Each structure stands twice: as C-alpha cells, then as structure tokens.
Amino acid sequence: MSRSQNNEPVTLKRAYLPRQAGVFGLLEVEELSVVTLELPWRDNQRSISCVPEGTYPLRKRASNVVSRSTGGDYGEGWEVCDVPGRDWIMIHVGNWLRDTNGCVLPGRRLGWSNQGAMVRSSRAAFDELMEVLDRRDQWQIEISCGHPQGV
C-alpha cells in the first residue's frame, strides 16, 4: 500500500445533542466522510465524557477493544493521544452510547432508537476509515464544535 503524502489533518466537527443525549459528529479524512457518536461532555472524565475540543495526534496501536468489536478481524486501531488526563481513547466499532466508554464510534448514518442516539453501519464505516488511515503512520485530528452539514 502506498503511503499518503497529504499532510491534511483528520477533522471531527461535532454537534452536541440537548439534555446530555450524546454528541454526533462528522469525521473527514482525505476523500472519506463518516459520522460519529460520542458520549456527552462531562468535564473530560475518563470513560464517561467525550474528548475535549482541540488538536491531538492519532497513532496506531494494539487494542483489545478494537479486536473485540471487530470479532478479531483487527488487532490494532487508532488512538486519540495526548488528551490531558485521559488515555486509551480509541476509534472503534459500536452503535450506541453504551459502546463508547469515552471513545469515538464511526458510522455511515446517524440514528435514534429506544436506546437513544446511535450510529448505523459502524463496522462498514470502521473498515473504510481503517483503509484511509492506514495510508500514514500518524495523523493529527482536529476536534471542534460546529454544526457540520450532514449531522
């Protein structure tokens, strides 16, 4: 696989849902756009809060949650690194807020169910995201608040 020469960062533009219902986002990297689901903002508390807005390195590493959420098809995934007071913030497969544990869940579409906010086709979006992210050894991710089109 050829390595990307593009130095553009990964961007995650978010929309915070009312009543602490979660955070929907639009993650864009090169030609790919996927939607995301995160926990609501809870003062950056480990495992129960979304990631604070800012710019962080994304690095690939071995991950049990990625392995578990993909049925062992992937042993490594991408971690949002250097977040003050936090670690192990992975991008991984999942559909509902209960699946996040403070991580970022990709999907192809946003949704709502009797269990609350959700993303649909998370595994398909994850596969696409891994294919693009694997073009480089490291990325930067810019996380910001906004009302992205499509969210």
N, C-alpha and C positions, 0 to 999 in steps of 0.2 A: 504494500500500500504506500502511496506517495504521501509525503508529509506536506501539510499546508504551509504556504509562505505568507498567508494572510495574518496580519497582526491585530485584526479587529477583535475586540473582546466579545464574550458572551454577554448578552443583556437580558435582564429579567425585570420587566415592568409589571408592577403589581396594582391590584385594586383590592382594598381592604373591605371585606363584607361587613354589613351592620351587625350589631349585637354579638360581636366576637364569634361570628359564624365561620370564620376562616379567611384565607387570603387566596384569591385567584390571581394568576399571572400569565404573562406571555413571555416565553423564553425564546430568544432568537440567537442563532449562531450560523454564520455563513448563509447558506440558502434555506436552512431549516427553521421553522417556527413550530413550537409545541406549547400547549397550555400547561399550567402548573397549579398545584394545590399545596398550600402550607397551612400550618396552624396559625391562629390569630396572634397578634403582638401581645406578649406577656412579659415585657421587660427583659427580653433575651434570656429567660430562664431555660436551662438545659432540658431538652426533651419535651417542653410544653409551649415553646414560643417559636415563631418564625425567626428567620435570620435578620439581624438589623440591616437597614439600608447601608450601602457602602460598596467598595470595590475590594474584592478578595481574590487570591489565587485559587484556581481549580487544579487539583492534582489527582492523578490516578493512583489507586492503591487497592490492596486486597480488602474485601469487605464481606463479612458474614451476612449482613442484611441484603446486599446485592445478590449473593449466592442463593440465599433463602427465597427472596422474592422472585427470582428467575428460575426456580427449580433446579439450580446448579448449572444453568447454561452459561452464566458469567461468574467468575471468581473475583473480578476486580470491577471497580466503578470509580466515579468521580466525586471527590470530596471538596466542599467549600471550606477552605483553610484559613487560618489566622483570624478567626472571628473571636474577639475578646470574650473570655470566659466560657468558650464553647469549643467542642471538637467533635469529630465523627459525624459531621453534617454531610450526608450523602445525597446524591440524586439517585433515586431507586424506584422500582415499580410499586404501585399501590393505588387504590381507588378512593379511599375515604380518609378523613382526618385521623381516624384511629390507627391508620397505617403509617403515619408520618414520623412520629417520635422526634419531631423537630427538624426533619429532613424535607427535601423537595421532591414532590411526586409529579412526574410528567404525564401528559395525556394528549389525546388527539382532540377531545371535546370536553367542555365543562358540562356539569350536570348537577342535578339535585335529586335526592331520594329521601325516603323516610328516615334515612340515617344522616341526612344533611348534605353539605357541599361534597362534590365528588368530581373526579376526572374519569373519563371513559377511555378505553383502549390504551391503558397505561403501558402495557408490555410492548405494543406496537410502537408507541412513541419513544419508549426507552431504547428499543432496538435501533430506531432511526437516529436518535441522539448519540448513542454509543458509536455508530458508524462515523458520524461527523466529528465528534470529539476525539476519536482515536487518530485523527489526522495530525494531531500535535501531541507533544509530551506534556505541555502545561498551557493553561488558558488563564485569563483574567475574567471574572464575572462582575458585572456592574449591576447592582440591585437597587432599584429606585421605585418610588411611589408614582403612580400615574394612572391614567385610565386608558390603557392601550386598546387600540382597535381590535376587535375580536374577543374582548373579555367583557 
